[in-house]
Amino acid sequence: MSDSIGCTVRPVIFFFIREEPYGFLSNFERTGFHARPSGLYSQDDPGAKQYWYPTNEHFYQSQKALTQEIHDDIVSLSKATLAMELGRALERSKHLQKYCKPHWRRVMLMVMLTGIRHKFKTEPLSGFGMKDRRKIIQLKLINTGDAILHENNPDDPFWGLGDGTGDSWLGKLLMIVREECKGWSCPVDGVGYMLCHTDGGGRDPPEDCPVKDICYEMAEYHRMAERNE
């Protein structure tokens, strides 16, 4: 799409309610997946137990838990809204914060990105019809083209737009996974921030990377989170 002076204007897609046309982008959309929990239960351990997460909201919120018991309590909740409420309580309640993993703010973007990858890319170990469902939402994500994605959540200025000036991190991470579904290899790997040069390592995305700016934003967020701890 171009404007009257020939400049390219990217379309914008808003999503929030899962029953709406782009509701498949919501963390509350019920495309479940199997995954190993991150952190204490080591996602890198091939022998670690895999859990069935009914939604990405269940996955994300449960990864905050410092104990396996609380993790399992969140995963077992019947609704994504309940998982969200308990997960937020772990992070925000002065009585429950001791049960939230330390350094959570440092890893939360990577945890969310991992969950989105599972939702749109990972084949399930079981679940009738889930393979076809995952393929459908993956194609729907690809078909958003190069549109900018925003969760139109007025109450969340971090993951959503908030009052219109929010960070919209959920949309940004979905845009990374969209490019991965198209076959692009993301420089932000499943373990850490490949772009983070604070330890002398990492690598820059190629010049033609379609989400290069988002990758740099992730690296900068990671560095800020480390400094603020």
Secondary structure, DSSP 8 states (H G I E B T S, - for coil): -B-TTS-B---EEEE-STTSTTGGGSTTS---EEE--SGGG-TT-TTS--EEESSHHHHHHHTTBSSHHHHHHHHT-SSHHHHHHHHHHHHH-TTTGGGB-TTHHHHHHHHHHHHHHHHHH---SS-TTHHHHHHHHHHHHHTTTT-EEEE--TT-TTTS-TTTT---HHHHHHHHHHHHHTT---SS-SSS-TT--TTS------TT-TTHHHHHHHHHHHHHHHHH-
